[in-house]
Amino acid sequence: MPSETANPTAPSFSALGLGPWATFLWGDPRSVLNRVLYAMVRANDPAPFWLDIRGPDPAPAEPGPVELGWIAQERLFLTREPAEARPQNAPRSSALLNVVRSDEPEVVIARLSDFLRLPSIAQEVVSRLGASGGQHVVAIANSDRVRQDYPKTAEGVRPVIEAFLAGPVLPFFAATSPPGEGRWAFDFVFELRARDLAHWEDGLLIPEKVRPEGRFEVGRSIRLGSLPELREAFRS
């Protein structure tokens, strides 16, 4: 059982954006998960983009960042069904030669191929952010709804991440349990354990994988109530 820290100078989510890194947050319940995701992205971009993978199911019983209107409409992307967030087939090399010069380095062609594998809605997000210049953040909420459509290994997931980072866009993915081995492709991985929205302060955030430059320690649990950055995310 991971030990819980009582250190009043808790790590900051802003450390997650110090480099071209990707973050994966998983756990339950979804109502708490998406608010922690909101706090993570807000700590690194005051105006983040939010891609919410939804289906035909009704709105959640407990409102989250989208339902509460915390995400600006021009930065919000919603799928009508999970299929809209599934990866696309990889283009053939011969087809790519029609849009790139024949002397382009292999790394450039590979980067384009990775981008074209992204679902069209993700391509739109990356393209819009990349065109605006600078580094931006995007949250991909409820990614567990398309978990079965993506690679199961870290090697298979990493090209998806690289397509965002080349944007340059820092992706923050959130998914309910159980996670897969593909999560190890991310630079930061956190497990969330919480009872429910009403008792969020007693929940725990457990770093599973971190960058050495960050201020988190693998296996050392952090009580959610000890993180000042979460206060805004749990206002009603």
C-alpha atoms as an extended CHARMM CRD file, in Angstrom:
* protein
*
       236  EXT
         1         1  MET       CA              0.0000000000        0.0000000000        0.0000000000  PROA      1               0.0000000000
         2         2  PRO       CA              1.5770000000        3.3400000000       -0.9870000000  PROA      2               0.0000000000
         3         3  SER       CA              2.3310000000        5.6810000000        1.8780000000  PROA      3               0.0000000000
         4         4  GLU       CA              0.5580000000        9.0370000000        2.1590000000  PROA      4               0.0000000000
         5         5  THR       CA              2.5430000000       12.2240000000        2.4230000000  PROA      5               0.0000000000
         6         6  ALA       CA              1.6650000000       14.9780000000        4.8830000000  PROA      6               0.0000000000
         7         7  ASN       CA              4.1150000000       17.4290000000        3.3250000000  PROA      7               0.0000000000
         8         8  PRO       CA              2.3940000000       20.8410000000        3.2590000000  PROA      8               0.0000000000
         9         9  THR       CA              4.4980000000       21.8990000000        0.2440000000  PROA      9               0.0000000000
        10        10  ALA       CA              2.7930000000       19.4410000000       -2.0880000000  PROA      10              0.0000000000
        11        11  PRO       CA              3.9250000000       19.0600000000       -5.7040000000  PROA      11              0.0000000000
        12        12  SER       CA              2.3670000000       21.3600000000       -8.2660000000  PROA      12              0.0000000000
        13        13  PHE       CA              0.5680000000       20.3210000000      -11.4380000000  PROA      13              0.0000000000
        14        14  SER       CA              2.4530000000       23.0880000000      -13.2470000000  PROA      14              0.0000000000
        15        15  ALA       CA              5.4900000000       20.7750000000      -13.2210000000  PROA      15              0.0000000000
        16        16  LEU       CA              3.6940000000       18.6090000000      -15.8050000000  PROA      16              0.0000000000
        17        17  GLY       CA              4.1440000000       21.3070000000      -18.4360000000  PROA      17              0.0000000000
        18        18  LEU       CA              7.8420000000       22.0150000000      -17.9870000000  PROA      18              0.0000000000
        19        19  GLY       CA              8.7590000000       19.9590000000      -21.0410000000  PROA      19              0.0000000000
        20        20  PRO       CA              7.2070000000       18.3870000000      -24.1420000000  PROA      20              0.0000000000
        21        21  TRP       CA              5.4840000000       15.7620000000      -22.0390000000  PROA      21              0.0000000000
        22        22  ALA       CA              2.2200000000       13.8270000000      -22.0320000000  PROA      22              0.0000000000
        23        23  THR       CA              0.1860000000       12.9470000000      -18.9460000000  PROA      23              0.0000000000
        24        24  PHE       CA             -2.1820000000       10.0500000000      -18.2630000000  PROA      24              0.0000000000
        25        25  LEU       CA             -4.6390000000       10.1090000000      -15.3550000000  PROA      25              0.0000000000
        26        26  TRP       CA             -6.7590000000        7.0700000000      -14.5330000000  PROA      26              0.0000000000
        27        27  GLY       CA             -9.0800000000        5.9620000000      -11.7600000000  PROA      27              0.0000000000
        28        28  ASP       CA            -12.5800000000        6.3060000000      -10.3710000000  PROA      28              0.0000000000
        29        29  PRO       CA            -15.1220000000        7.8030000000      -10.0750000000  PROA      29              0.0000000000
        30        30  ARG       CA            -15.4690000000        9.7170000000      -13.3490000000  PROA      30              0.0000000000
        31        31  SER       CA            -16.9760000000       12.7530000000      -11.5860000000  PROA      31              0.0000000000
        32        32  VAL       CA            -13.7960000000       13.2420000000       -9.5430000000  PROA      32              0.0000000000
        33        33  LEU       CA            -11.4780000000       12.1480000000      -12.3510000000  PROA      33              0.0000000000
        34        34  ASN       CA            -12.5760000000       14.8480000000      -14.7940000000  PROA      34              0.0000000000
        35        35  ARG       CA            -12.2870000000       17.6030000000      -12.1880000000  PROA      35              0.0000000000
        36        36  VAL       CA             -8.7410000000       16.5720000000      -11.3530000000  PROA      36              0.0000000000
        37        37  LEU       CA             -8.0410000000       16.5630000000      -15.1030000000  PROA      37              0.0000000000
        38        38  TYR       CA             -9.4230000000       20.1040000000      -15.2770000000  PROA      38              0.0000000000
        39        39  ALA       CA             -7.0800000000       21.2360000000      -12.4950000000  PROA      39              0.0000000000
        40        40  MET       CA             -4.0880000000       19.6520000000      -14.2260000000  PROA      40              0.0000000000
        41        41  VAL       CA             -4.6560000000       21.3780000000      -17.5510000000  PROA      41              0.0000000000
        42        42  ARG       CA             -5.5890000000       24.7190000000      -15.9840000000  PROA      42              0.0000000000
        43        43  ALA       CA             -2.2970000000       24.7210000000      -14.0710000000  PROA      43              0.0000000000
        44        44  ASN       CA             -0.4620000000       24.6340000000      -17.3990000000  PROA      44              0.0000000000
        45        45  ASP       CA             -2.7260000000       26.6680000000      -19.6660000000  PROA      45              0.0000000000
        46        46  PRO       CA             -5.3360000000       29.2010000000      -18.4560000000  PROA      46              0.0000000000
        47        47  ALA       CA             -7.3480000000       28.5620000000      -21.6230000000  PROA      47              0.0000000000
        48        48  PRO       CA             -6.9550000000       24.8460000000      -22.4290000000  PROA      48              0.0000000000
        49        49  PHE       CA             -8.7600000000       22.9730000000      -25.1660000000  PROA      49              0.0000000000
        50        50  TRP       CA            -11.0400000000       20.1440000000      -24.0450000000  PROA      50              0.0000000000
        51        51  LEU       CA            -11.9090000000       17.0900000000      -26.1400000000  PROA      51              0.0000000000
        52        52  ASP       CA            -14.7370000000       15.1690000000      -24.4760000000  PROA      52              0.0000000000
        53        53  ILE       CA            -15.3530000000       11.6610000000      -25.8090000000  PROA      53              0.0000000000
        54        54  ARG       CA            -19.0610000000       11.0840000000      -25.4540000000  PROA      54              0.0000000000
        55        55  GLY       CA            -21.6840000000        8.7580000000      -26.7540000000  PROA      55              0.0000000000
        56        56  PRO       CA            -25.4610000000        8.6080000000      -26.9890000000  PROA      56              0.0000000000
        57        57  ASP       CA            -25.7600000000        8.0620000000      -23.2290000000  PROA      57              0.0000000000
        58        58  PRO       CA            -27.4920000000       10.7980000000      -21.1640000000  PROA      58              0.0000000000
        59        59  ALA       CA            -25.6210000000       13.5650000000      -19.3800000000  PROA      59              0.0000000000
        60        60  PRO       CA            -23.8210000000       12.4980000000      -16.1880000000  PROA      60              0.0000000000
        61        61  ALA       CA            -25.7520000000       12.7100000000      -12.9370000000  PROA      61              0.0000000000
        62        62  GLU       CA            -22.9730000000       14.7690000000      -11.3730000000  PROA      62              0.0000000000
        63        63  PRO       CA            -21.9390000000       17.7550000000      -13.5190000000  PROA      63              0.0000000000
        64        64  GLY       CA            -18.3160000000       18.1390000000      -14.5520000000  PROA      64              0.0000000000
        65        65  PRO       CA            -16.2620000000       20.9380000000      -16.1420000000  PROA      65              0.0000000000
        66        66  VAL       CA            -18.2470000000       20.8260000000      -19.4020000000  PROA      66              0.0000000000
        67        67  GLU       CA            -21.7160000000       20.8000000000      -17.7970000000  PROA      67              0.0000000000
        68        68  LEU       CA            -20.7270000000       23.6230000000      -15.4400000000  PROA      68              0.0000000000
        69        69  GLY       CA            -19.6130000000       25.8060000000      -18.3450000000  PROA      69              0.0000000000
        70        70  TRP       CA            -15.9720000000       26.0240000000      -17.3180000000  PROA      70              0.0000000000
        71        71  ILE       CA            -14.7240000000       25.2680000000      -20.8360000000  PROA      71              0.0000000000
        72        72  ALA       CA            -15.1380000000       28.0740000000      -23.3690000000  PROA      72              0.0000000000
        73        73  GLN       CA            -17.2820000000       26.9860000000      -26.3150000000  PROA      73              0.0000000000
        74        74  GLU       CA            -14.5770000000       27.8510000000      -28.8460000000  PROA      74              0.0000000000
        75        75  ARG       CA            -12.2080000000       25.4860000000      -27.0240000000  PROA      75              0.0000000000
        76        76  LEU       CA            -14.6440000000       22.6220000000      -26.5100000000  PROA      76              0.0000000000
        77        77  PHE       CA            -14.9010000000       19.5620000000      -28.7710000000  PROA      77              0.0000000000
        78        78  LEU       CA            -17.5570000000       16.9080000000      -28.1740000000  PROA      78              0.0000000000
        79        79  THR       CA            -18.0160000000       13.6170000000      -29.9700000000  PROA      79              0.0000000000
        80        80  ARG       CA            -21.5470000000       12.4950000000      -30.7200000000  PROA      80              0.0000000000
        81        81  GLU       CA            -20.4170000000        8.8840000000      -30.4130000000  PROA      81              0.0000000000
        82        82  PRO       CA            -17.1250000000        7.2290000000      -29.4010000000  PROA      82              0.0000000000
        83        83  ALA       CA            -16.4710000000        6.1240000000      -32.9930000000  PROA      83              0.0000000000
        84        84  GLU       CA            -15.5610000000        9.7190000000      -33.8390000000  PROA      84              0.0000000000
        85        85  ALA       CA            -12.4960000000        9.3850000000      -31.6190000000  PROA      85              0.0000000000
        86        86  ARG       CA            -11.2000000000        6.1230000000      -33.0390000000  PROA      86              0.0000000000
        87        87  PRO       CA             -7.8430000000        6.1270000000      -34.8500000000  PROA      87              0.0000000000
        88        88  GLN       CA             -7.7810000000        6.1450000000      -38.6220000000  PROA      88              0.0000000000
        89        89  ASN       CA             -5.9530000000        3.6840000000      -40.8440000000  PROA      89              0.0000000000
        90        90  ALA       CA             -2.3050000000        4.4620000000      -41.4740000000  PROA      90              0.0000000000
        91        91  PRO       CA             -1.7260000000        5.9510000000      -44.9400000000  PROA      91              0.0000000000
        92        92  ARG       CA              0.5050000000        4.0900000000      -47.3620000000  PROA      92              0.0000000000
        93        93  SER       CA              3.9900000000        5.4580000000      -47.9400000000  PROA      93              0.0000000000
        94        94  SER       CA              3.2400000000        5.8120000000      -51.6360000000  PROA      94              0.0000000000
        95        95  ALA       CA              0.2470000000        8.0270000000      -50.8180000000  PROA      95              0.0000000000
        96        96  LEU       CA              2.3400000000       10.2690000000      -48.5660000000  PROA      96              0.0000000000
        97        97  LEU       CA              4.8010000000       10.8810000000      -51.3930000000  PROA      97              0.0000000000
        98        98  ASN       CA              2.0420000000       12.8470000000      -53.1000000000  PROA      98              0.0000000000
        99        99  VAL       CA              2.0220000000       15.4560000000      -50.3230000000  PROA      99              0.0000000000
       100       100  VAL       CA              5.6940000000       15.5750000000      -49.2630000000  PROA      100             0.0000000000
       101       101  ARG       CA              8.9000000000       16.0160000000      -51.2060000000  PROA      101             0.0000000000
       102       102  SER       CA             10.7330000000       12.8620000000      -52.1450000000  PROA      102             0.0000000000
       103       103  ASP       CA             13.8610000000       14.0540000000      -50.3250000000  PROA      103             0.0000000000
       104       104  GLU       CA             12.0910000000       14.6770000000      -47.0110000000  PROA      104             0.0000000000
       105       105  PRO       CA             13.7520000000       12.9040000000      -44.0500000000  PROA      105             0.0000000000
       106       106  GLU       CA             12.0800000000        9.7420000000      -42.8060000000  PROA      106             0.0000000000
       107       107  VAL       CA             11.3410000000       11.4180000000      -39.4700000000  PROA      107             0.0000000000
       108       108  VAL       CA              9.1870000000       14.0300000000      -41.2170000000  PROA      108             0.0000000000
       109       109  ILE       CA              7.2550000000       11.3850000000      -43.1260000000  PROA      109             0.0000000000
       110       110  ALA       CA              6.7820000000        9.3410000000      -39.9470000000  PROA      110             0.0000000000
       111       111  ARG       CA              5.4850000000       12.4250000000      -38.1080000000  PROA      111             0.0000000000
       112       112  LEU       CA              2.9570000000       13.0980000000      -40.8550000000  PROA      112             0.0000000000
       113       113  SER       CA              1.8810000000        9.4700000000      -40.8440000000  PROA      113             0.0000000000
       114       114  ASP       CA              1.3580000000        9.5730000000      -37.0660000000  PROA      114             0.0000000000
       115       115  PHE       CA             -0.7280000000       12.7270000000      -37.4140000000  PROA      115             0.0000000000
       116       116  LEU       CA             -2.9320000000       11.1960000000      -40.1040000000  PROA      116             0.0000000000
       117       117  ARG       CA             -3.6470000000        8.2220000000      -37.8480000000  PROA      117             0.0000000000
       118       118  LEU       CA             -5.3350000000       10.5200000000      -35.3400000000  PROA      118             0.0000000000
       119       119  PRO       CA             -9.1260000000       10.7290000000      -35.4920000000  PROA      119             0.0000000000
       120       120  SER       CA            -10.2900000000       13.7300000000      -37.5160000000  PROA      120             0.0000000000
       121       121  ILE       CA            -11.5620000000       15.5270000000      -34.4230000000  PROA      121             0.0000000000
       122       122  ALA       CA             -8.1080000000       15.2620000000      -32.8070000000  PROA      122             0.0000000000
       123       123  GLN       CA             -6.4630000000       16.4440000000      -36.0220000000  PROA      123             0.0000000000
       124       124  GLU       CA             -8.6700000000       19.5290000000      -35.8830000000  PROA      124             0.0000000000
       125       125  VAL       CA             -7.6120000000       20.2800000000      -32.3180000000  PROA      125             0.0000000000
       126       126  VAL       CA             -3.8940000000       19.8540000000      -33.0480000000  PROA      126             0.0000000000
       127       127  SER       CA             -4.1030000000       21.8800000000      -36.2690000000  PROA      127             0.0000000000
       128       128  ARG       CA             -5.9450000000       24.7570000000      -34.6130000000  PROA      128             0.0000000000
       129       129  LEU       CA             -3.5570000000       24.9210000000      -31.6900000000  PROA      129             0.0000000000
       130       130  GLY       CA             -0.4740000000       24.5620000000      -33.8620000000  PROA      130             0.0000000000
       131       131  ALA       CA             -1.5980000000       27.4010000000      -36.1100000000  PROA      131             0.0000000000
       132       132  SER       CA             -1.9490000000       29.7610000000      -33.1380000000  PROA      132             0.0000000000
       133       133  GLY       CA              1.7330000000       29.4820000000      -32.2400000000  PROA      133             0.0000000000
       134       134  GLY       CA              3.3760000000       28.6700000000      -28.9240000000  PROA      134             0.0000000000
       135       135  GLN       CA              2.7330000000       25.6540000000      -26.7370000000  PROA      135             0.0000000000
       136       136  HSD       CA             -0.8090000000       24.7130000000      -25.7520000000  PROA      136             0.0000000000
       137       137  VAL       CA             -2.5890000000       22.1220000000      -23.6470000000  PROA      137             0.0000000000
       138       138  VAL       CA             -5.4860000000       19.8430000000      -24.5070000000  PROA      138             0.0000000000
       139       139  ALA       CA             -7.4550000000       17.5520000000      -22.2020000000  PROA      139             0.0000000000
       140       140  ILE       CA             -8.8180000000       14.3240000000      -23.6700000000  PROA      140             0.0000000000
       141       141  ALA       CA            -11.5770000000       13.3240000000      -21.2440000000  PROA      141             0.0000000000
       142       142  ASN       CA            -13.2490000000        9.8970000000      -21.0500000000  PROA      142             0.0000000000
       143       143  SER       CA            -10.6560000000        8.2330000000      -23.2790000000  PROA      143             0.0000000000
       144       144  ASP       CA            -11.6110000000        4.8520000000      -21.7910000000  PROA      144             0.0000000000
       145       145  ARG       CA            -14.6070000000        4.9080000000      -24.1550000000  PROA      145             0.0000000000
       146       146  VAL       CA            -12.2760000000        4.1850000000      -27.0770000000  PROA      146             0.0000000000
       147       147  ARG       CA             -9.6500000000        2.1890000000      -25.1810000000  PROA      147             0.0000000000
       148       148  GLN       CA            -10.4060000000       -0.9690000000      -27.1710000000  PROA      148             0.0000000000
       149       149  ASP       CA             -9.6560000000        0.8010000000      -30.4630000000  PROA      149             0.0000000000
       150       150  TYR       CA             -6.1020000000        1.8610000000      -29.6300000000  PROA      150             0.0000000000
       151       151  PRO       CA             -2.8530000000       -0.1130000000      -29.3020000000  PROA      151             0.0000000000
       152       152  LYS       CA             -2.3870000000       -2.0750000000      -26.0860000000  PROA      152             0.0000000000
       153       153  THR       CA              1.3780000000       -1.5990000000      -25.7470000000  PROA      153             0.0000000000
       154       154  ALA       CA              3.4910000000        1.4210000000      -24.8670000000  PROA      154             0.0000000000
       155       155  GLU       CA              5.2730000000        1.1020000000      -28.2060000000  PROA      155             0.0000000000
       156       156  GLY       CA              1.9630000000        1.2850000000      -30.0170000000  PROA      156             0.0000000000
       157       157  VAL       CA              0.6130000000        4.2340000000      -28.0120000000  PROA      157             0.0000000000
       158       158  ARG       CA              3.7100000000        6.4270000000      -28.2020000000  PROA      158             0.0000000000
       159       159  PRO       CA              3.2030000000        7.4670000000      -31.8620000000  PROA      159             0.0000000000
       160       160  VAL       CA             -0.2340000000        8.8090000000      -30.9040000000  PROA      160             0.0000000000
       161       161  ILE       CA              1.4010000000       10.9210000000      -28.2050000000  PROA      161             0.0000000000
       162       162  GLU       CA              4.1420000000       12.0960000000      -30.5480000000  PROA      162             0.0000000000
       163       163  ALA       CA              1.5180000000       13.3260000000      -33.0200000000  PROA      163             0.0000000000
       164       164  PHE       CA              0.2300000000       15.7040000000      -30.3260000000  PROA      164             0.0000000000
       165       165  LEU       CA              3.6620000000       16.7830000000      -29.0760000000  PROA      165             0.0000000000
       166       166  ALA       CA              4.7740000000       17.6610000000      -32.5980000000  PROA      166             0.0000000000
       167       167  GLY       CA              1.8590000000       20.1560000000      -32.6330000000  PROA      167             0.0000000000
       168       168  PRO       CA              3.2620000000       21.4220000000      -30.2420000000  PROA      168             0.0000000000
       169       169  VAL       CA              0.4140000000       20.3310000000      -27.9700000000  PROA      169             0.0000000000
       170       170  LEU       CA              0.7110000000       18.8280000000      -24.4990000000  PROA      170             0.0000000000
       171       171  PRO       CA             -1.9720000000       16.1200000000      -24.1680000000  PROA      171             0.0000000000
       172       172  PHE       CA             -3.5650000000       15.1870000000      -20.8490000000  PROA      172             0.0000000000
       173       173  PHE       CA             -5.5830000000       11.9580000000      -21.1420000000  PROA      173             0.0000000000
       174       174  ALA       CA             -8.0490000000       10.7630000000      -18.5100000000  PROA      174             0.0000000000
       175       175  ALA       CA             -9.6670000000        7.3160000000      -18.3260000000  PROA      175             0.0000000000
       176       176  THR       CA            -11.5850000000        5.2790000000      -15.8050000000  PROA      176             0.0000000000
       177       177  SER       CA            -10.2730000000        1.9590000000      -14.5300000000  PROA      177             0.0000000000
       178       178  PRO       CA             -8.8360000000       -0.4880000000      -15.3660000000  PROA      178             0.0000000000
       179       179  PRO       CA             -5.8280000000        0.9110000000      -17.2300000000  PROA      179             0.0000000000
       180       180  GLY       CA             -3.7890000000       -0.9270000000      -19.8410000000  PROA      180             0.0000000000
       181       181  GLU       CA             -0.0760000000       -1.3880000000      -20.3970000000  PROA      181             0.0000000000
       182       182  GLY       CA             -0.2040000000        1.3610000000      -23.0150000000  PROA      182             0.0000000000
       183       183  ARG       CA             -0.1900000000        3.9760000000      -20.2500000000  PROA      183             0.0000000000
       184       184  TRP       CA              3.5620000000        3.4960000000      -19.8000000000  PROA      184             0.0000000000
       185       185  ALA       CA              4.0510000000        5.3780000000      -23.0720000000  PROA      185             0.0000000000
       186       186  PHE       CA              3.1990000000        8.5900000000      -21.2130000000  PROA      186             0.0000000000
       187       187  ASP       CA              5.7580000000       10.7300000000      -19.4030000000  PROA      187             0.0000000000
       188       188  PHE       CA              3.5520000000       11.1260000000      -16.3140000000  PROA      188             0.0000000000
       189       189  VAL       CA              1.0660000000        8.5300000000      -15.0820000000  PROA      189             0.0000000000
       190       190  PHE       CA             -1.2200000000        9.0540000000      -12.0760000000  PROA      190             0.0000000000
       191       191  GLU       CA             -3.7610000000        6.8030000000      -10.4010000000  PROA      191             0.0000000000
       192       192  LEU       CA             -6.7770000000        8.4040000000       -8.7280000000  PROA      192             0.0000000000
       193       193  ARG       CA             -8.5830000000        6.7560000000       -5.8350000000  PROA      193             0.0000000000
       194       194  ALA       CA            -11.6660000000        8.5070000000       -4.5130000000  PROA      194             0.0000000000
       195       195  ARG       CA            -14.9390000000        7.4730000000       -2.8890000000  PROA      195             0.0000000000
       196       196  ASP       CA            -17.2520000000       10.0100000000       -4.5370000000  PROA      196             0.0000000000
       197       197  LEU       CA            -17.5580000000       13.6970000000       -5.3830000000  PROA      197             0.0000000000
       198       198  ALA       CA            -18.7920000000       14.6370000000       -1.9020000000  PROA      198             0.0000000000
       199       199  HSD       CA            -15.6830000000       13.1490000000       -0.2880000000  PROA      199             0.0000000000
       200       200  TRP       CA            -13.1200000000       14.2310000000       -2.8650000000  PROA      200             0.0000000000
       201       201  GLU       CA            -10.7820000000       15.7370000000       -0.2720000000  PROA      201             0.0000000000
       202       202  ASP       CA            -10.0910000000       12.2930000000        1.1900000000  PROA      202             0.0000000000
       203       203  GLY       CA             -9.2020000000       10.8510000000       -2.2050000000  PROA      203             0.0000000000
       204       204  LEU       CA             -5.6450000000       10.0040000000       -3.1920000000  PROA      204             0.0000000000
       205       205  LEU       CA             -3.4880000000       10.7770000000       -6.2110000000  PROA      205             0.0000000000
       206       206  ILE       CA             -0.7340000000        8.1960000000       -6.6600000000  PROA      206             0.0000000000
       207       207  PRO       CA              2.1330000000        8.8840000000       -9.1050000000  PROA      207             0.0000000000
       208       208  GLU       CA              2.9840000000        5.7370000000      -11.0550000000  PROA      208             0.0000000000
       209       209  LYS       CA              5.4920000000        7.2610000000      -13.4690000000  PROA      209             0.0000000000
       210       210  VAL       CA              7.1260000000       10.6870000000      -13.3460000000  PROA      210             0.0000000000
       211       211  ARG       CA              9.8560000000       12.7080000000      -14.9780000000  PROA      211             0.0000000000
       212       212  PRO       CA             12.8890000000       13.4600000000      -12.7880000000  PROA      212             0.0000000000
       213       213  GLU       CA             12.3330000000       17.1810000000      -13.3840000000  PROA      213             0.0000000000
       214       214  GLY       CA              8.8980000000       16.9920000000      -11.8060000000  PROA      214             0.0000000000
       215       215  ARG       CA              8.0770000000       17.3560000000       -8.1400000000  PROA      215             0.0000000000
       216       216  PHE       CA              6.3260000000       14.0390000000       -7.6910000000  PROA      216             0.0000000000
       217       217  GLU       CA              7.5730000000       10.7790000000       -6.1960000000  PROA      217             0.0000000000
       218       218  VAL       CA              6.5190000000        7.4100000000       -7.5540000000  PROA      218             0.0000000000
       219       219  GLY       CA              4.3560000000        5.4740000000       -5.0910000000  PROA      219             0.0000000000
       220       220  ARG       CA              3.9320000000        8.3090000000       -2.5860000000  PROA      220             0.0000000000
       221       221  SER       CA              0.2370000000        9.1180000000       -2.3190000000  PROA      221             0.0000000000
       222       222  ILE       CA             -0.9610000000       12.6940000000       -2.1730000000  PROA      222             0.0000000000
       223       223  ARG       CA             -4.2470000000       13.4970000000       -0.4280000000  PROA      223             0.0000000000
       224       224  LEU       CA             -6.4090000000       15.4780000000       -2.8420000000  PROA      224             0.0000000000
       225       225  GLY       CA             -7.3820000000       17.9150000000       -0.1200000000  PROA      225             0.0000000000
       226       226  SER       CA             -3.7140000000       18.9010000000        0.2960000000  PROA      226             0.0000000000
       227       227  LEU       CA             -3.4600000000       20.2230000000       -3.2730000000  PROA      227             0.0000000000
       228       228  PRO       CA             -4.4690000000       23.9180000000       -3.4430000000  PROA      228             0.0000000000
       229       229  GLU       CA             -4.7900000000       23.7020000000       -7.2450000000  PROA      229             0.0000000000
       230       230  LEU       CA             -7.8170000000       21.4090000000       -6.8270000000  PROA      230             0.0000000000
       231       231  ARG       CA             -9.9590000000       23.8910000000       -4.8840000000  PROA      231             0.0000000000
       232       232  GLU       CA            -11.2870000000       25.6610000000       -7.9550000000  PROA      232             0.0000000000
       233       233  ALA       CA            -12.0180000000       22.3620000000       -9.7010000000  PROA      233             0.0000000000
       234       234  PHE       CA            -14.3290000000       21.2010000000       -6.9150000000  PROA      234             0.0000000000
       235       235  ARG       CA            -16.4090000000       24.3080000000       -6.5120000000  PROA      235             0.0000000000
       236       236  SER       CA            -20.0550000000       23.6180000000       -7.2930000000  PROA      236             0.0000000000
